[in-house]
Amino acid sequence: MSVTLINRSGRCLALNLPHAAVCASDVCHCTVVAGRPPRRICASLSLAAEAAATGLPESFLSAPEVAALVRRGELEVRRHPPKSQADAASAPKRPRRKRGESP
């Protein structure tokens, strides 16, 4: 399931997404910086006022900062069910037209 976050606060938001709260065992959204030992830098999300970020994983909602903004009503959450392959295959496809060909 994917999530859309919409900034309703009226100001720019910069959200830190800590590794322990957001990343699953099979998917990590952090950036790895080379070195000894390699370091993980938490992912972040910036949203301008009234802007929306789409296609985000639902795990982003478990970040404490995001959860607090949702409770206060400063972030709106819209959940989208995953598109099944059957729906994608059944969608009608328009034939490709060549340049100069009439519709």
N, C-alpha and C positions, 0 to 999 in steps of 0.2 A: 504494500500500500504506500502510495506517495502522499506527501503533504505539501500544501501551499501555505506560506506564512505571509500575512499582510500587515504592514506597519500602520497602526491606527493611532499612534501616539502624537503625531503632529511634529515630530522631531526625528532627526537621523539616529538610527540605532546601530551600535556595533556590539555584536554578541560573541562572546567567547564560548567555544564548545569543547569542554574538557574531555580528554580521552576516556577516562573512567566512566563518564556518564553517557557518552554518545556512541562510541565505537563498540561494535559487536565482536565476538571472537573470530568471525570469518571476514568481516569488513571493517577496515580502519580508515577514517576520514582525515587522519593527521598527516602532516608532512614530516618526513624523516630527513634529518640533517646529518650528513656524513661526519664522522669524527670517531674518536675513541672515548667512550663508547658512543654509538650513534644515538642521537637525541630525537625525541618526538616533539613536534610543535603542534599544539592544539589547533584545530580548524577554527575559523571564525566566519561570521556572516555579517555583512553590512547591509542595512536597508534604509533607503531614503524615506522621507515622510510619504505616506500613502503608496509606497512601492510594494511589490509582491515578489517573493522568491518561490518558484514552482519546482516541482519534481524532487523535493527534498525527502530523505528517508524519515520514517516516523520516529526513529531513535533520537532525532534532534529535539523532540519535545521533552525528553528526559533530562536535558541540561537544566540545572537549577535556575539560571538567569532567564532562560526561555520560559520555563514553567511559571516563574513569578510574573513575567510580562503578560502571559496568557491569562493568569488569574486576575490581574488588574485591568484587563481589557485593552491593553496597549498593543497586543498582537492578536490578530484574528487567525484562526486555524481552519483550513478546509482540507478534508481528507478525500482522496481520490482512489477508487478501487483500481487494482492493476488491470491493464488491458489484457484480455485473454487473446491467445493466438487465433481462436476461432472468429472473434470479432474483427481482428485485423485482416484475416483472409476473406471475410465476407464483405468488406467494404468495397464498393464499386470503384474501379479504376478507370480513369479517363484515358482514351487512346492518345498516344503522342501524335502531335501534328508536326508536319514539316514546315519549314519557313516558306511563306507565300501561299500556303494552302488555306482555303476558306473554311470557316467553322461549320 
